[in-house]
Amino acid sequence: MGQGNPEKKTENVLPGIKALNDADVAIFFTRFLKLPDEEWKPIEDYIKSGKPVIGLRTANHAFKYPKDHPRYDWNDDFGRRALGTPYIVHQGGTTDIKVTLENAKHPIMTNVAKTKWVSPGTLYLARLEKGCLPLITGSGKGRARLVKKRFGEIQVKEFETATVAFAWENEWGGKAFYTSLGHPGDFAEESFTRMLLNSVCWAVNKPLPKADDKISTWKIERAYKKSRKKQ
């Protein structure tokens, strides 16, 4: 098991990553990594093999190589080419979630009971690749601003709505599911957790959970640090 902050390391960042060689599906929930060659290679080999890829929240900006690095393009391309959207920017506050009803019969949405709920996490904007199938959208407020990215300028409005979960087939023929949900509080929502579990079953062609199957969720409790005045 690795130790320390992986975002600040350039060696032994993901020990055991060679397990991808035998994996049926890979779930990425990473951010701003700078992997050495021997740890990057299993990931690139896996993606280009056409095996299924699932990404949560920060996975669309999983890597942060410097401009002079040969893998600099993967800072955007992992999100764009492997998952279906690069990172754009995020809003503030909570996100109002709404199921995309025209795609509600997709296997990933099977037995997802709610059509609306609130995510405690901020809204991530998206720039979907061709062929992405929206499954849920989110709406949230933030600052109006102009965001300059390598692939162009985006005028962000104070109130935005964006696709926050979708299914796709990437350029290597791999099934892909990405959701920008993934705030700890999202795992307390049964609809989100079921959708995520469904995505794994869909990706590897396994039976989906039944409607009466119990789906585990987290119990979220906010810790408050009590301050004491000096006597």
C-alpha positions as CSV (number, residue, x, y, z in Angstrom):
1,M,0.0,0.0,0.0
2,G,1.3,3.4,-0.9
3,Q,1.9,6.1,1.7
4,G,1.8,9.9,1.6
5,N,-0.1,12.2,-0.7
6,P,-0.2,10.7,-4.2
7,E,-0.7,14.1,-5.8
8,K,2.7,15.2,-4.5
9,K,4.6,12.0,-5.5
10,T,6.3,11.0,-8.7
11,E,7.4,7.5,-7.7
12,N,5.5,4.7,-6.1
13,V,2.3,6.6,-6.6
14,L,0.1,3.6,-7.4
15,P,1.8,0.5,-6.1
16,G,0.1,-2.6,-7.4
17,I,-1.2,-0.9,-10.6
18,K,0.0,-3.9,-12.7
19,A,-3.2,-5.6,-11.4
20,L,-4.9,-3.9,-14.3
21,N,-3.3,-6.5,-16.6
22,D,-5.8,-9.0,-15.3
23,A,-8.8,-6.7,-14.6
24,D,-12.2,-7.0,-16.2
25,V,-13.1,-3.4,-15.4
26,A,-11.2,-0.3,-14.1
27,I,-12.8,2.3,-11.9
28,F,-10.8,5.6,-11.7
29,F,-11.3,8.0,-8.9
30,T,-8.0,9.9,-9.0
31,R,-6.8,13.5,-9.3
32,F,-3.7,15.3,-10.5
33,L,-1.3,12.3,-10.6
34,K,2.1,12.4,-12.1
35,L,2.9,8.7,-12.6
36,P,6.3,7.4,-13.6
37,D,6.6,5.4,-16.8
38,E,6.2,2.0,-15.2
39,E,3.0,3.0,-13.4
40,W,1.5,4.8,-16.4
41,K,2.1,1.9,-18.9
42,P,-0.5,-0.5,-17.3
43,I,-3.1,2.3,-17.5
44,E,-2.5,3.1,-21.1
45,D,-2.3,-0.5,-22.1
46,Y,-5.6,-1.2,-20.3
47,I,-7.5,1.7,-21.9
48,K,-6.2,0.9,-25.4
49,S,-7.1,-2.7,-25.0
50,G,-10.8,-1.7,-25.3
51,K,-11.7,-2.9,-21.8
52,P,-14.4,-1.0,-19.9
53,V,-13.6,2.2,-18.0
54,I,-15.6,3.9,-15.2
55,G,-14.7,7.3,-13.9
56,L,-15.9,9.3,-10.9
57,R,-15.8,13.0,-10.3
58,T,-12.1,14.0,-10.5
59,A,-11.2,11.2,-12.8
60,N,-11.6,13.6,-15.8
61,H,-8.6,15.4,-14.5
62,A,-6.8,12.4,-13.2
63,F,-3.3,13.5,-14.3
64,K,-1.3,16.7,-14.1
65,Y,1.9,16.5,-16.0
66,P,4.0,19.6,-16.7
67,K,4.0,21.2,-20.2
68,D,7.3,19.8,-21.1
69,H,6.3,16.2,-20.2
70,P,5.6,13.8,-23.1
71,R,2.3,12.8,-21.4
72,Y,1.1,16.4,-21.0
73,D,-1.7,15.9,-23.5
74,W,-3.2,13.2,-21.2
75,N,-4.0,15.9,-18.7
76,D,-7.1,16.6,-20.8
77,D,-7.1,13.5,-23.0
78,F,-7.8,10.9,-20.3
79,G,-11.1,12.6,-19.5
80,R,-11.8,13.4,-23.1
81,R,-10.7,10.2,-24.9
82,A,-11.1,7.5,-22.2
83,L,-14.2,8.8,-20.3
84,G,-16.0,11.3,-22.7
85,T,-15.4,14.8,-21.3
86,P,-12.4,16.8,-20.1
87,Y,-12.5,18.8,-17.0
88,I,-14.0,22.3,-17.6
89,V,-14.7,24.0,-14.2
90,H,-17.1,23.5,-11.3
91,Q,-19.7,25.7,-9.7
92,G,-20.4,26.4,-6.0
93,G,-22.8,24.9,-3.5
94,T,-25.0,21.9,-4.0
95,T,-26.3,20.4,-7.3
96,D,-29.9,19.6,-8.2
97,I,-30.0,16.2,-9.9
98,K,-32.5,15.2,-12.6
99,V,-32.8,11.9,-14.5
100,T,-32.8,12.3,-18.2
101,L,-36.2,10.6,-18.8
102,E,-35.7,9.8,-22.5
103,N,-32.7,7.6,-21.5
104,A,-34.2,6.2,-18.2
105,K,-34.5,2.7,-19.7
106,H,-30.7,2.4,-20.1
107,P,-29.4,-0.6,-18.1
108,I,-27.4,1.8,-15.9
109,M,-30.6,3.4,-14.7
110,T,-32.4,0.1,-13.9
111,N,-34.4,0.3,-10.6
112,V,-33.1,3.8,-9.9
113,A,-36.2,4.9,-8.0
114,K,-35.8,8.7,-7.8
115,T,-35.9,11.0,-10.8
116,K,-34.8,14.0,-8.7
117,W,-32.5,14.5,-5.7
118,V,-29.9,16.9,-4.4
119,S,-26.2,16.2,-4.4
120,P,-24.1,17.9,-1.7
121,G,-21.3,18.4,-4.2
122,T,-20.6,21.2,-6.6
123,L,-21.7,21.0,-10.3
124,Y,-19.0,20.0,-12.8
125,L,-19.5,21.4,-16.3
126,A,-19.0,19.0,-19.2
127,R,-18.0,19.0,-22.9
128,L,-19.3,15.7,-24.1
129,E,-17.7,13.8,-26.9
130,K,-19.8,12.6,-29.8
131,G,-21.9,9.6,-29.0
132,C,-22.2,10.2,-25.2
133,L,-25.6,9.2,-23.9
134,P,-26.7,11.6,-21.1
135,L,-28.3,9.7,-18.1
136,I,-28.6,12.5,-15.5
137,T,-28.2,16.2,-15.5
138,G,-27.3,18.6,-12.7
139,S,-28.0,22.3,-12.1
140,G,-26.0,24.6,-9.8
141,K,-25.0,28.2,-9.2
142,G,-21.5,29.8,-9.3
143,R,-19.6,32.8,-10.5
144,A,-20.1,34.0,-14.0
145,R,-16.6,34.0,-15.6
146,L,-14.6,33.3,-18.7
147,V,-12.7,30.0,-18.5
148,K,-9.7,29.6,-20.9
149,K,-8.8,26.0,-21.6
150,R,-6.4,24.4,-24.1
151,F,-9.3,23.4,-26.3
152,G,-11.0,26.8,-26.2
153,E,-12.8,29.5,-24.1
154,I,-16.0,28.8,-22.2
155,Q,-18.2,31.5,-20.9
156,V,-19.6,30.2,-17.6
157,K,-22.9,31.6,-16.5
158,E,-24.0,32.2,-12.9
159,F,-26.6,29.3,-13.2
160,E,-25.6,26.3,-15.3
161,T,-27.1,22.9,-16.2
162,A,-24.8,20.1,-17.4
163,T,-24.8,16.3,-17.9
164,V,-23.3,14.7,-14.8
165,A,-23.6,11.1,-15.8
166,F,-23.4,9.4,-19.2
167,A,-22.6,6.2,-21.0
168,W,-20.3,6.0,-24.0
169,E,-18.1,3.9,-26.2
170,N,-14.6,5.3,-26.5
171,E,-12.3,5.3,-29.5
172,W,-10.8,1.9,-28.5
173,G,-14.2,0.3,-28.4
174,G,-14.4,0.2,-24.6
175,K,-17.6,0.8,-22.7
176,A,-17.3,3.9,-20.6
177,F,-19.4,5.4,-17.8
178,Y,-18.5,8.7,-16.2
179,T,-20.2,10.7,-13.5
180,S,-19.0,13.9,-12.0
181,L,-20.8,12.9,-8.8
182,G,-18.6,11.4,-6.1
183,H,-18.8,13.8,-3.2
184,P,-18.7,11.7,0.0
185,G,-22.4,12.7,0.6
186,D,-23.4,11.2,-2.8
187,F,-22.7,7.7,-1.4
188,A,-25.4,8.2,1.1
189,E,-27.9,8.4,-1.7
190,E,-29.3,5.0,-2.8
191,S,-30.1,6.2,-6.3
192,F,-26.5,7.2,-6.9
193,T,-25.1,4.1,-5.4
194,R,-27.4,1.8,-7.4
195,M,-26.5,3.7,-10.6
196,L,-22.8,3.2,-9.9
197,L,-23.3,-0.5,-9.2
198,N,-25.4,-0.9,-12.3
199,S,-22.7,0.7,-14.4
200,V,-20.2,-1.9,-13.3
201,C,-22.6,-4.8,-14.1
202,W,-23.4,-3.2,-17.4
203,A,-19.7,-2.7,-18.2
204,V,-18.9,-6.4,-17.7
205,N,-22.2,-7.8,-19.0
206,K,-23.3,-9.2,-15.6
207,P,-26.9,-9.4,-14.2
208,L,-28.1,-6.1,-12.8
209,P,-29.2,-5.9,-9.1
210,K,-32.9,-6.6,-8.7
211,A,-35.3,-4.0,-7.4
212,D,-35.6,-5.6,-4.0
213,D,-31.8,-6.1,-3.6
214,K,-30.4,-4.0,-0.7
215,I,-28.0,-1.4,-1.9
216,S,-25.5,-0.3,0.7
217,T,-25.1,3.4,1.3
218,W,-22.9,5.4,3.6
219,K,-24.1,7.1,6.7
220,I,-22.8,10.6,6.5
221,E,-22.1,12.6,9.7
222,R,-20.5,16.0,9.8
223,A,-17.9,16.4,12.5
224,Y,-17.8,19.7,14.2
225,K,-14.7,20.8,16.1
226,K,-15.7,22.4,19.4
227,S,-13.5,25.3,20.3
228,R,-13.0,26.1,24.0
229,K,-12.2,29.5,25.3
230,K,-9.1,29.7,27.5
231,Q,-10.1,30.2,31.1
